[in-house]
């Protein structure tokens, strides 16, 4: 599913409607203020808790920390895998 670039990220996620099994997100918070970025990450977390897979690409370390698993590409030929510690639910 593709969305026009001019539309907001939150409305794009809402348009997914019926729960998808995989969401691919390339820099979903890149052009957003921090409050809206956190709202988008909360939407992804809710989709994840409902059994969906979220594949997210970001250059932002704080956004990556939301992930349950991180694969970091250091160079074109090497990468590092890691699991995030689960955050305490607020």
Secondary structure, 3 states (H helix, E strand, C coil): CCCCCCCCHHHHHHHCCCCCCEEEEECCCCCCCHHHHHHHHHHHHHHHHCCCEEEEECCCHHHHCCCCEEEEECCCCCEEEEECCCCCCC
